[in-house]
Amino acid sequence: MPYSSDLKHSYIPLTPVAKSQLDSLIEHSRPAVANWIQQSDFTAKENETCLISNENGELSEVLVGVAEKGERRWAIASLPSKLPENKYQLQSNWTEAEQTQALIGWGLGSYKFDQFISNDKTSPLLFLPAELKTTVMAFYDSLSTVRDLINLPANHMMPEHLSQELETLASEYHAEFSEIIGDDLLNENFPTIHAVGRASDHAPRLLSLKWGDSEDPKLTLVGKGVCFDTGGLDIKGSNFMRQMKKDMGGAAHVLGLAKLIMSFQLPVSLEVLIPAVDNAISGDAFRPGDVITTRGGKTVEIDNTDAEGRLVLCDALTLACESAPDLIIDFATLTGAARVALGTEVPALFSNDDVLAREIHDQSIQSEELIWPMPLHHPYFSDLKSNVADMVNSAGGYGGAITAALYLNEFVDDDIDWAHIDLMAFNIRDRPGRPLGGEAMGLFAMFDYLQSRYQA
């Protein structure tokens, strides 16, 4: 854990400094310290550090450059990788909310996916005040869990492993866990989940968690759980397949968001649905041209076996609607088209309700974690027409994120609020607090939105 709560320990002060504060800081510092700062050429630019030693040559204070105002979540997140092993304490005049975000950022900046690396190196620790501990640890644990699940290689994160993770979470929060496995998916009428996963030695599953008071508004989270995606018979090239362990990133997100919801006891009746599959290749793999009758009764012609995410999601969304929830949110690493449109760091948002889309977008701006609304442009549905079935699973060509969302929309009742988040779930560049690899994207914003919706 990257924090310390030991009240008896002597901590090294960690002081954030904006450029406008630097001259005053130097003026009011002891001459030796003022000289040290000046000789170090410290200018207080963002993420710049100045390590100050005492007369014995021991580290006595750390200065870090920060922005004048605005986001504090990543203000000190670069420090865990820069500072020597020791215990530190944030010294600032920031509000409690700003301190909380900075402390969360420190934890996420300390994150390393190193369980397969022989490494005895310990990390610096930051003092965690008792009054902030619950909030900080809830976000640190939830977001670290999302990262871990995505970063785990596929031989350690198949449908049965994802099942274990959700069952463990259910046990921790006294929730109800259930799953439907293998051919039982056909018996229970989840044909598209079965079709995508049947070629693998790792049986496909529909995982479910239920928590909360049934009298509260029902919230259903659906997460794409494709634990590895070869592309099926429409096989991916090796460069596109390399990081497909991350294709269960949607499942990781709903698991992390559920953990936050239960930690903070939001007044909702929560359901989590994760269709978990391995899109493998064998003699029993589903084929281009196959026609599958979905749980919702619509028939789908398989145009491309690499458009498998929407197939596993459509049966889960149909099930979600059967209990008429107040809100459905699905997370999925669904399309490369969304990445082309918005890049890898901004999730795309689609919704069947313009007010809902606007509220989530507005909250994402306030939460300083952008989620961008895109149009559910119904005229493009003509691209999904089939000559032999009700629709195809992949339009190909332009507007791929929109046509994928339109496909999913066919399985959501018009009178149920629905938000679809198409996201990367993976950092392809290293930034303070956001290392290369699996990443939780949009969870701060989505949790803040749910708090405002259900605790207002």
C-alpha positions in Angstrom: 0.0 0.0 0.0 1.4 3.4 -0.9 0.2 5.1 2.2 1.1 5.3 5.9 -1.2 6.2 8.8 1.5 5.9 11.5 0.9 9.0 13.7 4.2 8.4 15.6 6.4 8.6 12.6 8.3 11.7 11.6 7.3 12.6 8.0 9.2 14.6 5.4 7.1 17.6 4.3 6.0 17.5 0.6 5.0 21.0 -0.4 3.2 21.9 -3.7 4.4 25.2 -5.1 2.8 27.2 -8.0 4.9 29.7 -9.9 3.1 32.6 -8.4 4.1 31.4 -4.9 7.8 30.7 -5.5 9.1 34.2 -4.8 7.2 34.4 -1.5 8.4 30.9 -0.5 12.0 31.9 -1.1 11.6 35.1 0.8 10.2 33.4 3.9 12.6 30.5 3.9 15.7 30.2 6.0 18.7 31.6 4.1 20.2 28.1 3.6 16.9 26.8 2.2 16.3 29.8 0.0 19.8 29.5 -1.4 19.3 25.8 -2.0 16.1 26.5 -4.0 17.8 29.1 -6.1 20.9 27.1 -6.7 18.7 24.2 -7.8 17.2 26.3 -10.6 13.7 25.3 -9.3 11.1 27.2 -11.3 7.9 25.5 -10.0 6.8 24.3 -13.4 4.4 21.4 -13.2 5.9 18.1 -11.9 9.3 19.7 -11.3 10.8 18.7 -8.0 13.3 20.2 -5.6 14.8 18.0 -2.9 16.1 20.0 0.1 18.6 18.6 2.5 19.4 19.7 6.0 22.9 20.4 7.5 23.5 16.7 7.9 22.8 16.0 4.3 19.5 14.3 5.0 16.4 14.9 3.0 14.3 17.4 4.9 11.7 18.7 2.5 10.4 18.2 -1.0 9.0 20.9 -3.3 6.9 20.0 -6.3 5.7 22.4 -9.0 1.9 22.5 -9.6 -0.6 24.4 -11.6 -2.0 27.6 -10.3 -5.5 26.1 -10.0 -7.6 23.4 -11.4 -7.0 19.6 -11.4 -5.2 18.3 -8.3 -5.6 14.6 -9.1 -2.3 14.3 -10.9 -0.5 17.1 -9.1 1.8 14.9 -7.1 1.3 11.7 -9.0 4.8 11.8 -10.6 6.6 11.8 -7.2 6.4 8.1 -6.2 8.7 7.2 -9.0 11.1 10.1 -8.2 11.4 10.1 -4.5 13.7 8.0 -2.3 12.1 5.4 0.0 10.8 7.3 3.0 7.6 8.6 4.5 6.2 12.0 3.4 3.3 14.2 4.3 1.4 16.6 2.1 1.7 20.2 3.3 -0.7 22.5 1.5 -3.5 25.0 1.9 -5.7 23.0 -0.5 -9.3 22.2 0.3 -10.2 18.7 1.7 -11.5 17.8 -1.8 -8.3 18.8 -3.5 -6.2 17.0 -0.9 -8.3 13.9 -1.4 -7.8 13.9 -5.2 -4.0 14.5 -4.7 -3.8 11.6 -2.3 -5.6 9.3 -4.8 -3.3 10.5 -7.5 -0.3 9.6 -5.3 -1.6 6.1 -5.0 -2.2 5.7 -8.7 1.2 7.1 -9.3 2.6 4.4 -7.1 0.9 1.7 -9.0 3.0 -1.0 -10.7 2.0 -4.2 -12.3 4.9 -6.2 -11.1 3.5 -9.5 -9.9 5.5 -11.4 -12.5 8.7 -9.5 -11.8 11.3 -10.3 -9.1 11.6 -7.0 -7.3 12.2 -6.3 -3.6 12.3 -2.5 -4.1 10.0 -0.6 -1.8 8.2 2.6 -2.6 7.9 5.9 -0.8 4.8 6.3 1.4 2.5 9.3 1.9 0.7 10.0 5.2 -3.0 9.3 4.8 -5.2 11.3 7.3 -7.9 9.3 9.0 -10.7 11.6 7.9 -9.7 11.0 4.2 -8.9 7.3 4.4 -12.2 5.8 3.4 -12.6 7.9 0.2 -8.9 7.6 -0.8 -8.7 3.9 -0.3 -12.0 3.2 -2.0 -10.8 4.9 -5.2 -7.3 3.6 -5.0 -8.5 0.0 -4.5 -11.1 0.2 -7.2 -9.0 1.8 -9.9 -6.0 -0.5 -9.1 -8.3 -3.5 -9.4 -9.4 -2.3 -12.9 -5.8 -1.9 -13.9 -4.7 -5.3 -12.5 -7.5 -7.1 -14.3 -6.7 -5.6 -17.7 -2.9 -6.0 -17.3 -3.2 -9.7 -16.4 -2.1 -11.8 -19.4 -4.8 -14.0 -20.9 -3.4 -17.2 -19.5 -4.1 -15.8 -16.0 -7.4 -14.0 -16.9 -9.8 -16.3 -18.7 -13.6 -16.5 -18.1 -13.2 -18.7 -15.1 -10.7 -16.2 -13.6 -13.1 -13.3 -14.2 -15.8 -15.4 -12.5 -13.6 -15.8 -9.4 -13.0 -12.0 -9.3 -16.7 -11.2 -9.4 -17.5 -13.9 -6.9 -14.8 -12.6 -4.5 -16.2 -9.1 -4.8 -19.7 -10.4 -4.1 -18.5 -12.1 -1.0 -16.7 -9.0 0.2 -19.9 -6.9 0.0 -22.4 -9.6 0.9 -23.9 -9.5 -2.6 -25.4 -12.4 -4.6 -23.3 -14.0 -7.2 -24.4 -16.4 -10.0 -23.2 -17.7 -13.3 -24.3 -19.6 -16.3 -21.6 -21.7 -17.9 -21.0 -23.4 -21.3 -23.9 -25.2 -22.9 -26.2 -24.0 -20.1 -26.1 -20.7 -21.9 -28.1 -22.3 -24.8 -30.5 -23.9 -22.3 -31.0 -20.4 -20.7 -31.3 -18.7 -24.1 -28.0 -16.7 -24.4 -27.1 -17.9 -27.9 -24.7 -15.1 -28.9 -22.6 -15.4 -25.8 -22.3 -19.1 -26.4 -21.5 -18.7 -30.1 -18.6 -16.4 -29.5 -17.1 -18.4 -26.7 -17.8 -22.0 -27.8 -14.6 -22.6 -29.7 -12.4 -22.1 -26.6 -11.4 -24.7 -24.0 -12.4 -22.0 -21.5 -16.1 -22.2 -21.4 -18.1 -19.0 -22.0 -20.1 -17.7 -19.0 -22.6 -15.1 -18.1 -21.6 -13.7 -14.7 -24.0 -11.8 -12.4 -23.8 -9.9 -9.2 -26.8 -8.4 -7.3 -26.6 -6.1 -4.4 -28.7 -3.5 -2.5 -32.3 -2.9 -1.5 -34.8 -4.0 -4.1 -36.9 -1.0 -3.2 -34.2 1.4 -4.4 -33.9 2.4 -8.1 -32.4 -0.4 -10.1 -29.0 0.3 -11.8 -27.6 -2.3 -14.2 -23.9 -2.3 -15.3 -23.0 -4.4 -18.3 -19.3 -5.1 -19.2 -17.8 -6.7 -22.2 -15.7 -9.6 -21.0 -13.8 -10.9 -24.0 -10.8 -12.2 -22.1 -8.8 -12.6 -25.3 -9.8 -11.8 -28.9 -8.0 -13.5 -31.8 -10.6 -12.0 -34.1 -12.0 -15.5 -34.6 -11.9 -16.9 -38.1 -11.6 -13.3 -39.3 -8.3 -13.4 -37.5 -6.5 -10.3 -36.4 -3.0 -9.5 -37.6 -0.3 -10.0 -35.0 0.1 -6.3 -34.4 -3.6 -5.9 -33.7 -3.8 -9.0 -31.5 -0.8 -8.2 -29.3 -2.7 -6.4 -26.6 -6.0 -8.2 -26.8 -5.8 -9.3 -23.2 -7.3 -5.8 -22.7 -10.5 -6.8 -24.5 -12.2 -7.5 -21.2 -11.6 -3.9 -20.1 -15.3 -3.2 -20.1 -15.8 -6.1 -17.6 -13.0 -4.7 -15.5 -14.6 -1.3 -15.5 -18.0 -2.5 -14.3 -16.4 -4.5 -11.6 -14.4 -1.5 -10.4 -17.5 0.8 -10.6 -19.5 -1.8 -8.7 -16.8 -1.8 -6.0 -17.1 2.0 -5.6 -20.9 1.9 -5.5 -20.9 -0.7 -2.8 -18.1 0.9 -0.8 -20.0 4.2 -0.6 -23.4 2.4 -0.2 -25.2 4.2 -3.0 -29.0 3.8 -2.6 -29.5 1.6 -5.6 -30.5 -1.9 -6.4 -27.3 -2.9 -8.3 -27.0 -5.6 -10.9 -23.7 -6.4 -12.7 -23.8 -8.5 -15.9 -20.6 -9.7 -17.5 -20.6 -11.9 -20.6 -17.2 -13.6 -20.3 -15.7 -15.4 -23.3 -12.5 -16.3 -25.1 -12.9 -15.6 -28.8 -10.8 -18.5 -30.0 -10.4 -20.5 -33.1 -11.2 -24.2 -33.5 -13.3 -26.5 -35.6 -16.4 -25.3 -33.7 -15.7 -21.6 -34.1 -18.6 -19.5 -35.3 -18.2 -18.4 -39.0 -18.8 -15.5 -41.3 -22.2 -16.0 -42.8 -23.7 -17.8 -39.8 -27.1 -16.6 -38.7 -27.8 -16.6 -34.9 -31.1 -15.9 -33.2 -30.4 -13.7 -30.3 -32.1 -13.7 -26.8 -34.2 -10.8 -28.0 -35.5 -12.8 -30.9 -33.7 -10.8 -33.6 -31.7 -12.7 -36.1 -28.1 -11.7 -36.8 -25.9 -12.6 -39.8 -22.3 -12.8 -38.9 -20.5 -10.4 -41.2 -17.2 -10.4 -39.2 -16.2 -12.7 -36.3 -14.0 -9.9 -35.0 -17.1 -7.9 -34.2 -17.8 -10.2 -31.3 -18.1 -7.7 -28.5 -21.5 -6.5 -29.6 -22.7 -10.1 -29.9 -21.9 -11.0 -26.3 -23.3 -7.6 -25.1 -26.6 -7.9 -27.0 -27.8 -10.9 -25.0 -26.7 -9.3 -21.8 -28.5 -6.0 -22.6 -31.7 -8.0 -23.5 -31.5 -9.6 -20.0 -30.9 -6.3 -18.4 -34.0 -4.8 -19.9 -36.2 -7.7 -18.7 -36.2 -6.3 -15.2 -36.9 -2.7 -16.3 -34.1 -0.9 -14.5 -33.9 2.8 -14.0 -30.6 3.0 -15.9 -28.3 0.7 -17.9 -24.7 1.6 -18.4 -22.4 -0.6 -20.5 -18.7 -0.4 -20.8 -16.8 -2.0 -23.7 -13.6 -1.9 -25.6 -15.8 -2.0 -28.7 -14.4 -0.2 -31.7 -11.2 1.1 -33.2 -13.4 3.7 -34.9 -14.0 5.4 -31.6 -10.2 5.6 -31.0 -9.8 7.1 -34.5 -12.5 9.7 -33.7 -11.4 10.7 -30.2 -8.0 9.2 -29.6 -7.1 6.6 -27.0 -7.7 8.7 -23.8 -11.3 10.0 -24.3 -14.1 7.4 -24.1 -17.0 7.8 -26.5 -20.5 8.1 -25.1 -23.7 7.0 -26.9 -27.1 7.2 -25.3 -30.8 6.7 -26.3 -31.6 9.9 -24.2 -30.0 13.3 -25.1 -30.6 14.6 -21.5 -28.7 11.6 -20.0 -25.8 12.1 -22.5 -25.6 15.8 -21.7 -25.6 15.2 -17.9 -22.9 12.6 -18.1 -20.8 14.8 -20.4 -21.3 17.8 -18.1 -20.3 15.7 -15.1 -17.2 14.5 -16.9 -16.0 18.1 -17.3 -16.6 18.8 -13.6 -14.8 15.6 -12.7 -11.9 16.5 -15.0 -12.1 13.2 -16.8 -13.6 13.8 -20.2 -16.2 11.5 -21.7 -17.4 12.7 -25.1 -21.0 12.3 -26.5 -21.3 11.0 -30.1 -24.5 10.8 -32.1 -26.7 7.7 -32.2 -27.4 8.6 -35.8 -30.2 6.3 -36.9 -30.0 6.7 -40.7 -26.7 4.8 -40.5 -28.6 1.7 -39.4 -29.2 1.0 -43.0 -25.5 -0.1 -43.1 -26.5 -3.0 -40.8 -29.1 -4.5 -43.2 -28.8 -8.1 -44.1 -30.4 -10.0 -47.0 -30.8 -13.2 -45.0 -31.4 -11.9 -41.4 -32.8 -9.0 -39.4 -29.3 -7.4 -39.3 -25.6 -8.0 -39.7 -23.2 -7.7 -36.8 -20.8 -5.4 -38.6 -21.3 -2.6 -41.1 -17.6 -2.1 -42.1 -16.5 1.1 -43.6 -17.2 4.5 -42.1 -18.8 5.4 -38.8 -17.9 2.2 -37.1 -18.4 3.4 -33.5 -21.9 4.7 -34.4 -23.0 1.6 -36.2 -21.8 -0.6 -33.3 -23.8 1.6 -30.9 -26.8 1.3 -33.2 -26.5 -2.4 -33.2 -26.6 -2.4 -29.4 -29.4 0.0 -29.3 -31.6 -2.6 -31.0 -31.5 -4.6 -27.8 -32.4 -1.8 -25.4 -36.0 -0.9 -24.7 -36.8 2.7 -25.8 -38.2 3.6 -22.4 -35.1 2.6 -20.4 -32.3 5.1 -20.0 -29.1 3.6 -21.5 -25.5 4.9 -21.8 -22.9 3.0 -23.8 -19.2 3.8 -23.1 -16.8 2.8 -25.9 -13.3 3.0 -24.4 -9.6 2.1 -24.9 -9.0 0.9 -21.3 -5.2 1.0 -22.0 -2.6 3.8 -21.8 -0.3 3.9 -24.8 1.8 6.7 -23.2 3.2 7.2 -19.8 1.9 10.2 -17.8 2.0 11.1 -14.1 -0.3 8.6 -12.3 -1.2 6.9 -15.6 1.5 4.4 -16.5 1.6 2.4 -19.7 -0.9 -0.5 -19.6 -4.4 -1.1 -18.4 -6.3 1.9 -17.3 -9.6 2.8 -15.7 -11.2 5.5 -17.9 -14.2 7.5 -17.0 -14.8 5.9 -13.5 -14.3 9.1 -11.5 -16.9 10.9 -13.8 -19.3 8.0 -13.9 -19.3 7.5 -10.1 -19.7 11.2 -9.6 -22.7 11.2 -12.0 -24.3 8.2 -10.2 -23.8 10.0 -6.8 -25.5 13.1 -8.1 -28.3 11.0 -9.7 -29.1 8.8 -6.7 -28.0 10.9 -3.7 -29.2 14.3 -4.6 
